[in-house]
Amino acid sequence: MKLISPKELKDIQLEIMKHVHQFCESNLINYSLAYGSLLGAIRHKGFIPWDDDIDIVMPRKDYERFLQLYPKHSDLYKLHSLETDPNYAYAFAKVSDPRTLLIENVNTQNIGINIDIFPLDNAFDDLQQSQNYTKKISLLKYLYRLKFLKPSPKNPPWKRFLMKIGKFFVFPLTLRKLATKISSYAKTNTNQNSKYVVMMVGTTPQATLRQIVDRSWFNSYTTVPFEGTQLKIIKEFDKYLSHEYGDYMTPPKNKTSPHTLNKVYWI
């Protein structure tokens, strides 16, 4: 196998994203760059220099259409989701390049270089009710992360010891079963006119509470430059980024990639 450089990794991710963008445009599927990818688009016109992934979000209806239609469209890239891949164990989807292998410090199957696709789910008209709704899934998320993460050399010895103890108690549970429960819960609220929506499935319990946002922020979209191409974002990106990061145009100092232990290969 041939090792893939950090620059190549980003180039491959960008090609996947361009393919997904073209598919969504052709099929009238709404999506927006999200999390650090949206921040990178606005602040750097591309990847955040120390970041090495691409995240997008789709309203649940668009997400379900994407899962249904994309596998019939792409011969080059592979869609992974609970609905389409029996060995998959995330509550959100990924599109990968199967010519590559990404080895991560986690307890899931190793797939190729990929981009993450998160559904945006319904919450409620009341913020407190929406927060209570998301908190009900916290235990499942803690159990999932305990099962998902491997002890890292970066962790102090006491933390590695506690993780090993915790993993003993969650041993009977599978990652796929936990991910399926999280995904099922995220879809229980069917009110498509609620004031608030939430990115329920893809983050820690604490971060999920921050992801309760006004539905109107996802009503309209535009395109912006991203590494020499054009990708879609929500028009209300300033409200979203301010809500998520505060003063988002001021980069932190001495930031390094969170994925430095990963190994990536051509196969």
Backbone as CSV, one residue per row, in Angstrom:
resi,resn,N_x,N_y,N_z,CA_x,CA_y,CA_z,C_x,C_y,C_z
1,MET,0.848,-1.199,0.000,0.000,0.000,0.000,0.878,1.242,0.000
2,LYS,0.413,2.278,-0.682,1.172,3.529,-0.779,0.581,4.578,0.152
3,LEU,1.434,5.159,0.979,0.989,6.161,1.945,0.493,7.416,1.220
4,ILE,-0.606,7.978,1.705,-1.189,9.196,1.129,-0.791,10.383,1.999
5,SER,-0.306,11.435,1.382,0.138,12.616,2.106,-1.061,13.432,2.580
6,PRO,-0.865,14.299,3.585,-1.959,15.174,4.035,-2.539,16.016,2.904
7,LYS,-1.698,16.488,1.995,-2.193,17.290,0.854,-3.060,16.430,-0.060
8,GLU,-2.603,15.197,-0.360,-3.403,14.287,-1.188,-4.738,13.980,-0.523
9,LEU,-4.720,13.760,0.787,-5.948,13.438,1.513,-6.994,14.529,1.296
10,LYS,-6.579,15.775,1.438,-7.518,16.888,1.246,-7.988,16.950,-0.202
11,ASP,-7.092,16.691,-1.148,-7.476,16.709,-2.568,-8.528,15.642,-2.862
12,ILE,-8.353,14.452,-2.278,-9.310,13.361,-2.497,-10.660,13.704,-1.873
13,GLN,-10.630,14.248,-0.657,-11.879,14.671,-0.025,-12.596,15.719,-0.871
14,LEU,-11.832,16.648,-1.410,-12.441,17.694,-2.224,-13.096,17.104,-3.469
15,GLU,-12.474,16.109,-4.093,-13.072,15.475,-5.269,-14.373,14.761,-4.898
16,ILE,-14.402,14.091,-3.739,-15.649,13.467,-3.273,-16.719,14.539,-3.089
17,MET,-16.338,15.644,-2.454,-17.297,16.715,-2.166,-17.822,17.331,-3.450
18,LYS,-16.984,17.521,-4.433,-17.428,18.079,-5.712,-18.436,17.145,-6.384
19,HIS,-18.202,15.848,-6.272,-19.121,14.870,-6.852,-20.468,14.910,-6.132
20,VAL,-20.425,14.968,-4.797,-21.660,15.050,-4.013,-22.397,16.350,-4.315
21,HIS,-21.671,17.446,-4.435,-22.289,18.737,-4.763,-23.021,18.665,-6.104
22,GLN,-22.368,18.136,-7.118,-22.993,18.050,-8.439,-24.236,17.173,-8.404
23,PHE,-24.163,16.071,-7.654,-25.321,15.197,-7.519,-26.480,15.930,-6.842
24,CYS,-26.195,16.629,-5.770,-27.245,17.345,-5.044,-27.869,18.442,-5.908
25,GLU,-27.054,19.143,-6.661,-27.575,20.179,-7.554,-28.498,19.566,-8.608
26,SER,-28.100,18.437,-9.166,-28.895,17.797,-10.221,-30.213,17.246,-9.696
27,ASN,-30.251,16.885,-8.407,-31.434,16.256,-7.838,-32.182,17.145,-6.849
28,LEU,-31.852,18.431,-6.849,-32.535,19.423,-6.007,-32.527,19.014,-4.535
29,ILE,-31.373,18.558,-4.075,-31.183,18.183,-2.681,-30.410,19.290,-1.977
30,ASN,-30.977,19.818,-0.919,-30.313,20.893,-0.170,-29.247,20.330,0.754
31,TYR,-28.110,21.006,0.794,-27.079,20.696,1.769,-26.327,21.982,2.078
32,SER,-25.598,21.979,3.175,-24.700,23.087,3.505,-23.443,22.528,4.137
33,LEU,-22.302,23.134,3.831,-21.121,22.866,4.636,-21.461,23.143,6.099
34,ALA,-20.859,22.404,7.009,-21.183,22.541,8.434,-19.915,22.492,9.270
35,TYR,-20.075,22.831,10.547,-18.985,22.770,11.516,-17.745,23.491,10.971
36,GLY,-16.570,22.853,11.115,-15.327,23.488,10.684,-15.227,23.705,9.191
37,SER,-15.969,22.914,8.409,-15.932,23.100,6.959,-16.602,24.406,6.562
38,LEU,-17.706,24.748,7.225,-18.359,26.031,6.980,-17.473,27.174,7.462
39,LEU,-16.883,27.006,8.627,-15.960,28.019,9.138,-14.791,28.211,8.184
40,GLY,-14.235,27.111,7.684,-13.125,27.207,6.744,-13.506,27.906,5.463
41,ALA,-14.719,27.633,4.967,-15.169,28.283,3.729,-15.216,29.792,3.883
42,ILE,-15.702,30.261,5.033,-15.848,31.699,5.254,-14.520,32.352,5.615
43,ARG,-13.742,31.733,6.478,-12.528,32.378,6.983,-11.306,32.130,6.097
44,HIS,-11.260,30.950,5.426,-10.059,30.585,4.664,-10.348,30.298,3.189
45,LYS,-11.625,30.357,2.801,-12.027,29.983,1.435,-11.607,28.546,1.092
46,GLY,-11.622,27.694,2.101,-11.261,26.289,1.914,-11.098,25.614,3.255
47,PHE,-10.246,24.603,3.303,-9.992,23.904,4.557,-9.394,24.854,5.594
48,ILE,-9.794,24.696,6.848,-9.017,25.284,7.926,-7.627,24.640,7.854
49,PRO,-6.543,25.419,7.917,-5.202,24.853,7.675,-4.868,23.615,8.491
50,TRP,-5.351,23.527,9.736,-5.015,22.382,10.583,-6.100,21.307,10.580
51,ASP,-7.102,21.463,9.724,-8.202,20.501,9.678,-8.009,19.576,8.484
52,ASP,-8.614,18.390,8.543,-8.455,17.451,7.433,-9.724,16.625,7.226
53,ASP,-10.871,17.283,7.330,-12.109,16.585,6.988,-13.116,17.579,6.415
54,ILE,-14.186,17.038,5.829,-15.280,17.848,5.290,-16.578,17.339,5.895
55,ASP,-17.355,18.258,6.471,-18.656,17.945,7.053,-19.729,18.728,6.317
56,ILE,-20.831,18.049,5.993,-21.991,18.744,5.447,-23.236,18.296,6.201
57,VAL,-24.289,19.107,6.113,-25.549,18.790,6.782,-26.688,18.945,5.789
58,MET,-27.676,18.070,5.907,-28.866,18.105,5.055,-30.114,18.034,5.933
59,PRO,-31.142,18.831,5.654,-32.425,18.592,6.319,-32.838,17.135,6.137
60,ARG,-33.495,16.570,7.154,-33.770,15.130,7.167,-34.423,14.643,5.866
61,LYS,-35.384,15.376,5.310,-36.035,14.938,4.079,-35.040,14.833,2.929
62,ASP,-34.133,15.806,2.820,-33.114,15.764,1.773,-32.129,14.635,2.032
63,TYR,-31.780,14.448,3.306,-30.864,13.378,3.688,-31.420,12.015,3.271
64,GLU,-32.707,11.778,3.536,-33.321,10.496,3.174,-33.339,10.301,1.650
65,ARG,-33.617,11.356,0.902,-33.578,11.265,-0.566,-32.167,10.966,-1.046
66,PHE,-31.187,11.592,-0.412,-29.794,11.348,-0.786,-29.441,9.879,-0.584
67,LEU,-29.809,9.314,0.559,-29.516,7.905,0.827,-30.181,6.983,-0.188
68,GLN,-31.359,7.369,-0.652,-32.099,6.548,-1.598,-31.503,6.622,-3.001
69,LEU,-31.085,7.813,-3.420,-30.715,8.024,-4.815,-29.226,7.899,-5.102
70,TYR,-28.378,8.279,-4.166,-26.950,8.381,-4.482,-26.307,7.044,-4.868
71,PRO,-26.637,5.929,-4.206,-25.980,4.673,-4.600,-26.215,4.289,-6.050
72,LYS,-27.326,4.723,-6.633,-27.617,4.402,-8.034,-26.845,5.301,-8.994
73,HIS,-26.231,6.340,-8.448,-25.609,7.362,-9.285,-24.105,7.199,-9.400
74,SER,-23.460,6.711,-8.356,-22.002,6.750,-8.296,-21.385,5.368,-8.420
75,ASP,-20.518,5.200,-9.426,-19.728,3.981,-9.552,-18.364,4.133,-8.884
76,LEU,-17.916,5.369,-8.701,-16.581,5.621,-8.159,-16.575,5.677,-6.641
77,TYR,-17.552,6.378,-6.058,-17.564,6.578,-4.616,-18.630,5.708,-3.969
78,LYS,-18.425,5.405,-2.683,-19.334,4.494,-1.985,-20.029,5.220,-0.843
79,LEU,-21.356,5.044,-0.771,-22.148,5.583,0.329,-22.185,4.577,1.472
80,HIS,-21.910,5.066,2.679,-22.018,4.245,3.886,-23.082,4.855,4.785
81,SER,-24.031,4.058,5.209,-25.046,4.503,6.160,-25.632,3.277,6.828
82,LEU,-26.354,3.483,7.927,-27.013,2.358,8.585,-27.983,1.661,7.646
83,GLU,-28.577,2.447,6.738,-29.592,1.920,5.830,-28.992,1.160,4.652
84,THR,-27.744,1.448,4.275,-27.178,0.897,3.041,-25.988,-0.021,3.262
85,ASP,-25.443,-0.082,4.482,-24.222,-0.853,4.735,-24.396,-1.639,6.036
86,PRO,-24.510,-2.977,5.960,-24.790,-3.774,7.162,-23.651,-3.792,8.175
87,ASN,-22.470,-3.354,7.786,-21.328,-3.341,8.704,-21.037,-1.948,9.258
88,TYR,-21.875,-0.988,8.908,-21.619,0.405,9.262,-22.131,0.699,10.673
89,ALA,-21.437,1.589,11.402,-21.798,1.801,12.808,-21.749,3.266,13.215
90,TYR,-22.085,4.167,12.299,-22.282,5.576,12.638,-23.755,5.925,12.448
91,ALA,-24.247,6.902,13.200,-25.644,7.322,13.071,-25.831,8.349,11.961
92,PHE,-24.781,8.698,11.252,-24.838,9.595,10.106,-24.104,8.926,8.949
93,ALA,-24.235,9.489,7.758,-23.690,8.857,6.557,-22.293,9.374,6.222
94,LYS,-21.589,8.599,5.428,-20.309,9.002,4.861,-20.287,8.592,3.391
95,VAL,-19.574,9.349,2.581,-19.260,8.944,1.215,-17.752,8.809,1.133
96,SER,-17.276,7.637,0.698,-15.835,7.367,0.725,-15.311,7.022,-0.667
97,ASP,-13.990,7.102,-0.788,-13.289,6.635,-1.979,-12.745,5.248,-1.663
98,PRO,-13.333,4.176,-2.228,-12.941,2.814,-1.852,-11.566,2.409,-2.369
99,ARG,-10.922,3.266,-3.140,-9.549,2.979,-3.584,-8.542,3.307,-2.486
100,THR,-9.037,3.860,-1.382,-8.155,4.283,-0.289,-8.539,3.563,1.001
101,LEU,-7.631,3.626,1.987,-7.884,3.043,3.302,-7.479,4.066,4.351
102,LEU,-8.412,4.396,5.244,-8.170,5.334,6.329,-8.199,4.562,7.644
103,ILE,-7.053,4.507,8.330,-6.953,3.778,9.593,-6.991,4.791,10.723
104,GLU,-8.071,4.734,11.527,-8.278,5.688,12.603,-8.192,4.984,13.954
105,ASN,-8.006,5.759,15.000,-7.888,5.220,16.351,-9.267,5.043,16.996
106,VAL,-10.145,4.329,16.254,-11.509,4.103,16.723,-11.902,2.659,16.433
107,ASN,-12.984,2.213,17.077,-13.427,0.821,16.959,-14.530,0.644,15.928
108,THR,-14.328,1.150,14.724,-15.267,0.919,13.635,-14.501,0.357,12.450
109,GLN,-15.239,-0.113,11.437,-14.577,-0.632,10.253,-13.752,0.478,9.596
110,ASN,-12.612,0.112,9.053,-11.774,1.060,8.332,-12.278,1.175,6.906
111,ILE,-12.709,2.395,6.551,-13.163,2.646,5.181,-12.212,3.641,4.548
112,GLY,-12.515,4.037,3.350,-11.631,4.953,2.647,-11.777,6.386,3.121
113,ILE,-10.936,7.242,2.556,-11.054,8.681,2.778,-12.490,9.082,2.494
114,ASN,-13.077,9.910,3.350,-14.510,10.153,3.248,-14.878,11.564,3.667
115,ILE,-16.126,11.917,3.381,-16.743,13.121,3.925,-17.945,12.698,4.773
116,ASP,-18.262,13.492,5.796,-19.366,13.194,6.706,-20.625,13.941,6.268
117,ILE,-21.770,13.247,6.326,-23.056,13.838,5.957,-24.021,13.665,7.123
118,PHE,-24.401,14.788,7.731,-25.249,14.762,8.925,-26.677,15.160,8.576
119,PRO,-27.674,14.456,9.129,-29.059,14.908,8.978,-29.374,16.016,9.980
120,LEU,-30.271,16.902,9.584,-30.778,17.967,10.455,-32.199,17.592,10.841
121,ASP,-32.449,17.390,12.142,-33.726,16.848,12.589,-34.599,17.877,13.289
122,ASN,-35.874,17.552,13.389,-36.852,18.441,14.014,-36.662,18.498,15.516
123,ALA,-36.847,19.686,16.069,-36.911,19.844,17.525,-38.312,20.373,17.865
124,PHE,-38.411,21.452,18.656,-39.711,21.964,19.078,-39.756,23.485,18.932
125,ASP,-40.914,24.067,19.209,-41.054,25.524,19.139,-40.412,26.204,20.340
126,ASP,-40.305,25.476,21.443,-39.755,26.027,22.675,-38.309,25.559,22.846
127,LEU,-37.401,26.482,23.175,-35.988,26.135,23.290,-35.746,25.157,24.437
128,GLN,-36.366,25.394,25.609,-36.158,24.498,26.746,-36.659,23.097,26.440
129,GLN,-37.802,23.009,25.775,-38.325,21.698,25.393,-37.384,21.006,24.412
130,SER,-36.803,21.773,23.507,-35.837,21.221,22.550,-34.592,20.720,23.263
131,GLN,-34.133,21.466,24.255,-32.958,21.042,25.025,-33.244,19.767,25.806
132,ASN,-34.419,19.689,26.426,-34.786,18.478,27.167,-34.865,17.273,26.235
133,TYR,-35.368,17.513,25.042,-35.484,16.458,24.029,-34.103,15.897,23.669
134,THR,-33.128,16.770,23.462,-31.792,16.305,23.087,-31.081,15.630,24.265
135,LYS,-31.364,16.080,25.490,-30.700,15.496,26.660,-31.104,14.039,26.872
136,LYS,-32.292,13.666,26.397,-32.764,12.298,26.599,-31.893,11.272,25.871
137,ILE,-31.111,11.743,24.909,-30.254,10.833,24.153,-28.826,10.805,24.700
138,SER,-28.556,11.583,25.754,-27.184,11.748,26.243,-26.545,10.430,26.662
139,LEU,-27.268,9.585,27.398,-26.690,8.328,27.862,-26.255,7.463,26.688
140,LEU,-27.109,7.367,25.671,-26.746,6.583,24.486,-25.468,7.116,23.851
141,LYS,-25.340,8.443,23.808,-24.154,9.040,23.186,-22.898,8.773,24.011
142,TYR,-23.009,8.854,25.337,-21.859,8.552,26.179,-21.428,7.087,26.011
143,LEU,-22.410,6.189,25.982,-22.089,4.776,25.795,-21.456,4.540,24.425
144,TYR,-21.973,5.220,23.417,-21.415,5.066,22.071,-19.959,5.517,22.032
145,ARG,-19.686,6.702,22.604,-18.315,7.222,22.566,-17.361,6.318,23.363
146,LEU,-17.834,5.766,24.457,-17.008,4.860,25.245,-16.651,3.618,24.440
147,LYS,-17.620,3.102,23.707,-17.382,1.924,22.872,-16.558,2.275,21.630
148,PHE,-16.754,3.473,21.112,-16.181,3.922,19.840,-14.690,4.234,19.941
149,LEU,-14.287,4.940,20.999,-12.917,5.433,21.104,-11.966,4.368,21.654
150,LYS,-10.765,4.349,21.090,-9.694,3.541,21.640,-8.835,4.412,22.559
151,PRO,-8.277,3.832,23.630,-7.336,4.609,24.437,-6.190,5.112,23.566
152,SER,-5.844,6.366,23.716,-4.819,6.995,22.895,-3.538,7.190,23.697
153,PRO,-2.369,7.086,23.046,-1.110,7.407,23.738,-1.096,8.828,24.290
154,LYS,-1.950,9.704,23.721,-2.026,11.074,24.210,-2.749,11.162,25.555
155,ASN,-3.573,10.158,25.879,-4.327,10.167,27.131,-3.410,9.855,28.314
156,PRO,-3.622,10.500,29.453,-2.855,10.146,30.648,-3.213,8.723,31.094
157,PRO,-2.310,8.062,31.822,-2.548,6.663,32.234,-3.857,6.461,32.974
158,TRP,-4.257,7.406,33.839,-5.493,7.227,34.603,-6.715,7.208,33.685
159,LYS,-6.661,8.013,32.600,-7.800,8.052,31.671,-7.863,6.765,30.855
160,ARG,-6.701,6.265,30.431,-6.689,5.005,29.685,-7.220,3.865,30.554
161,PHE,-6.876,3.890,31.844,-7.353,2.859,32.768,-8.868,2.911,32.920
162,LEU,-9.418,4.124,33.104,-10.868,4.275,33.254,-11.606,3.860,31.985
163,MET,-11.026,4.180,30.813,-11.662,3.781,29.558,-11.729,2.256,29.454
164,LYS,-10.672,1.566,29.877,-10.673,0.105,29.816,-11.724,-0.480,30.757
165,ILE,-11.873,0.122,31.932,-12.909,-0.329,32.873,-14.290,-0.118,32.258
166,GLY,-14.516,1.078,31.694,-15.804,1.383,31.083,-16.133,0.452,29.934
167,LYS,-15.126,0.126,29.124,-15.360,-0.749,27.968,-15.792,-2.150,28.404
168,PHE,-15.356,-2.566,29.582,-15.787,-3.876,30.091,-17.303,-3.902,30.276
169,PHE,-17.866,-2.806,30.786,-19.299,-2.768,31.074,-20.148,-2.602,29.809
170,VAL,-19.592,-1.974,28.767,-20.379,-1.800,27.532,-20.092,-2.905,26.520
171,PHE,-19.312,-3.908,26.919,-18.929,-4.979,25.992,-20.123,-5.642,25.310
172,PRO,-21.246,-5.929,26.023,-22.372,-6.611,25.352,-23.032,-5.778,24.253
173,LEU,-22.841,-4.466,24.277,-23.488,-3.606,23.290,-22.605,-3.468,22.056
174,THR,-23.222,-3.485,20.879,-22.455,-3.251,19.651,-22.574,-1.786,19.250
175,LEU,-21.557,-1.301,18.565,-21.609,0.076,18.074,-22.791,0.276,17.136
176,ARG,-23.057,-0.691,16.289,-24.154,-0.545,15.329,-25.504,-0.460,16.047
177,LYS,-25.688,-1.267,17.098,-26.946,-1.203,17.836,-27.119,0.168,18.496
178,LEU,-26.043,0.686,19.086,-26.111,2.009,19.711,-26.374,3.096,18.670
179,ALA,-25.681,3.009,17.527,-25.890,4.002,16.467,-27.316,3.947,15.939
180,THR,-27.870,2.745,15.811,-29.241,2.590,15.326,-30.236,3.204,16.308
181,LYS,-30.004,3.019,17.607,-30.887,3.613,18.611,-30.816,5.142,18.563
182,ILE,-29.609,5.684,18.398,-29.450,7.137,18.305,-30.173,7.669,17.067
183,SER,-29.989,6.991,15.936,-30.634,7.419,14.693,-32.154,7.342,14.796
184,SER,-32.647,6.268,15.373,-34.102,6.100,15.513,-34.694,7.193,16.387
185,TYR,-34.019,7.506,17.486,-34.521,8.554,18.377,-34.537,9.908,17.670
186,ALA,-33.504,10.190,16.881,-33.416,11.480,16.198,-34.582,11.707,15.244
187,LYS,-35.194,10.620,14.780,-36.294,10.725,13.800,-37.675,10.691,14.440
188,THR,-37.763,10.640,15.769,-39.075,10.461,16.411,-39.963,11.696,16.300
189,ASN,-39.368,12.879,16.283,-40.175,14.101,16.174,-40.418,14.395,14.703
190,THR,-41.664,14.334,14.278,-42.001,14.507,12.860,-42.558,15.897,12.533
191,ASN,-42.487,16.825,13.478,-42.999,18.179,13.253,-42.041,18.973,12.358
192,GLN,-42.373,19.047,11.079,-41.492,19.710,10.121,-41.676,21.214,10.102
193,ASN,-42.484,21.741,10.999,-42.684,23.191,11.092,-42.219,23.757,12.432
194,SER,-41.482,22.961,13.208,-41.013,23.437,14.509,-40.070,24.629,14.336
195,LYS,-40.051,25.498,15.328,-39.174,26.672,15.272,-37.709,26.267,15.265
196,TYR,-37.382,25.205,16.038,-35.990,24.806,16.168,-35.721,23.463,15.484
197,VAL,-34.495,23.327,14.997,-33.995,22.067,14.468,-32.686,21.763,15.189
198,VAL,-32.204,20.522,15.043,-30.999,20.137,15.778,-30.200,19.103,14.980
199,MET,-28.882,19.250,14.996,-27.997,18.225,14.442,-27.786,17.192,15.540
200,MET,-28.689,16.247,15.611,-28.821,15.370,16.765,-27.769,14.269,16.829
201,VAL,-27.355,13.711,15.689,-26.714,12.401,15.737,-25.195,12.415,15.805
202,GLY,-24.535,13.514,15.488,-23.119,13.397,15.198,-22.142,13.957,16.203
203,THR,-22.590,14.484,17.326,-21.666,15.149,18.231,-21.851,14.650,19.653
204,THR,-21.009,15.143,20.570,-21.142,14.804,21.978,-22.435,15.411,22.535
205,PRO,-22.931,14.908,23.675,-24.147,15.493,24.255,-24.050,16.991,24.494
206,GLN,-22.884,17.473,24.959,-22.733,18.900,25.215,-22.799,19.700,23.913
207,ALA,-22.127,19.204,22.878,-22.118,19.912,21.605,-23.490,19.901,20.945
208,THR,-24.259,18.826,21.152,-25.593,18.753,20.555,-26.480,19.879,21.053
209,LEU,-26.349,20.253,22.307,-27.161,21.351,22.840,-26.866,22.657,22.098
210,ARG,-25.605,22.862,21.698,-25.257,24.052,20.911,-25.849,23.988,19.514
211,GLN,-26.119,22.783,19.054,-26.600,22.613,17.682,-28.111,22.771,17.543
212,ILE,-28.786,23.174,18.591,-30.204,23.528,18.489,-30.269,24.949,17.922
213,VAL,-30.768,25.076,16.708,-30.745,26.377,16.027,-32.105,26.655,15.391
214,ASP,-32.272,27.880,14.988,-33.527,28.310,14.364,-33.658,27.669,12.980
215,ARG,-34.812,27.069,12.706,-35.037,26.408,11.424,-34.855,27.368,10.247
216,SER,-35.224,28.633,10.460,-35.158,29.600,9.361,-33.743,29.785,8.828
217,TRP,-32.727,29.447,9.637,-31.351,29.574,9.157,-31.079,28.618,7.998
218,PHE,-31.884,27.578,7.880,-31.680,26.582,6.835,-32.738,26.669,5.731
219,ASN,-33.349,27.844,5.610,-34.383,28.019,4.580,-33.820,28.389,3.215
220,SER,-32.624,28.994,3.187,-32.076,29.431,1.896,-30.571,29.225,1.875
221,TYR,-30.049,29.028,0.670,-28.665,28.619,0.480,-27.999,29.488,-0.593
222,THR,-26.684,29.487,-0.540,-25.902,30.168,-1.559,-24.628,29.363,-1.778
223,THR,-23.780,29.788,-2.706,-22.506,29.113,-2.930,-21.358,30.058,-2.614
224,VAL,-20.249,29.477,-2.176,-19.052,30.255,-1.841,-17.827,29.504,-2.353
225,PRO,-16.713,30.217,-2.522,-15.473,29.533,-2.946,-14.966,28.593,-1.857
226,PHE,-14.479,27.433,-2.300,-13.860,26.476,-1.384,-12.789,25.735,-2.160
227,GLU,-11.527,26.066,-1.895,-10.392,25.423,-2.555,-10.539,25.422,-4.072
228,GLY,-10.934,26.556,-4.621,-10.989,26.695,-6.069,-12.259,26.205,-6.723
229,THR,-13.209,25.685,-5.949,-14.505,25.297,-6.498,-15.591,26.067,-5.766
230,GLN,-16.848,25.802,-6.091,-17.980,26.454,-5.436,-18.808,25.402,-4.719
231,LEU,-19.039,25.611,-3.414,-19.850,24.693,-2.627,-20.950,25.461,-1.910
232,LYS,-21.978,24.741,-1.462,-23.156,25.392,-0.896,-23.025,25.596,0.612
233,ILE,-23.580,26.719,1.057,-23.692,27.013,2.486,-25.046,27.679,2.719
234,ILE,-25.465,27.732,3.973,-26.682,28.484,4.298,-26.388,29.983,4.212
235,LYS,-27.378,30.745,3.766,-27.195,32.196,3.685,-27.010,32.824,5.065
236,GLU,-27.589,32.205,6.084,-27.478,32.736,7.445,-26.236,32.180,8.155
237,PHE,-25.150,32.024,7.395,-23.938,31.445,7.973,-23.391,32.265,9.139
238,ASP,-23.549,33.582,9.095,-23.009,34.414,10.169,-23.701,34.090,11.502
239,LYS,-25.014,33.905,11.472,-25.737,33.560,12.693,-25.291,32.197,13.203
240,TYR,-25.162,31.237,12.290,-24.759,29.886,12.693,-23.348,29.890,13.276
241,LEU,-22.394,30.523,12.586,-21.007,30.501,13.040,-20.824,31.294,14.334
242,SER,-21.534,32.391,14.469,-21.462,33.159,15.712,-22.024,32.348,16.873
243,HIS,-23.107,31.633,16.616,-23.728,30.783,17.634,-22.782,29.650,18.040
244,GLU,-22.088,29.076,17.064,-21.242,27.907,17.319,-19.862,28.278,17.861
245,TYR,-19.263,29.377,17.323,-17.867,29.667,17.629,-17.623,31.041,18.257
246,GLY,-18.638,31.887,18.344,-18.401,33.240,18.850,-17.693,34.087,17.815
247,ASP,-16.533,34.646,18.154,-15.745,35.459,17.216,-15.026,34.536,16.233
248,TYR,-15.758,34.064,15.243,-15.250,32.997,14.387,-14.193,33.448,13.384
249,MET,-14.036,34.746,13.168,-13.040,35.220,12.203,-11.643,35.353,12.821
250,THR,-11.503,35.124,14.118,-10.196,35.186,14.772,-9.699,33.768,15.023
251,PRO,-8.685,33.310,14.269,-8.199,31.936,14.448,-7.513,31.759,15.792
252,PRO,-7.636,30.571,16.399,-6.887,30.286,17.626,-5.403,30.148,17.324
253,LYS,-4.567,30.274,18.331,-3.125,30.162,18.145,-2.661,28.729,18.425
254,ASN,-1.599,28.338,17.700,-0.935,27.051,17.950,-1.888,25.868,17.844
255,LYS,-2.776,25.906,16.849,-3.720,24.812,16.654,-3.081,23.748,15.763
256,THR,-3.280,22.473,16.112,-2.760,21.374,15.302,-3.902,20.446,14.918
257,SER,-3.643,19.598,13.938,-4.678,18.690,13.451,-5.094,17.711,14.529
258,PRO,-6.424,17.460,14.686,-6.875,16.467,15.664,-6.697,15.041,15.186
259,HIS,-6.284,14.838,13.928,-6.261,13.504,13.342,-4.836,13.048,13.018
260,THR,-3.852,13.487,13.793,-2.465,13.211,13.452,-2.091,11.746,13.601
261,LEU,-2.907,10.943,14.344,-2.579,9.520,14.506,-3.106,8.671,13.348
262,ASN,-3.908,9.241,12.460,-4.483,8.485,11.372,-3.420,8.146,10.319
263,LYS,-3.597,6.991,9.686,-2.754,6.591,8.559,-3.658,6.381,7.359
264,VAL,-3.228,6.860,6.198,-4.065,6.824,5.006,-3.245,6.243,3.843
265,TYR,-3.867,5.311,3.096,-3.133,4.600,2.038,-3.977,4.479,0.767
266,TRP,-3.283,4.404,-0.370,-3.880,3.874,-1.600,-3.824,2.351,-1.501
267,ILE,-4.870,1.673,-1.934,-4.864,0.203,-1.891,-5.050,-0.373,-3.280
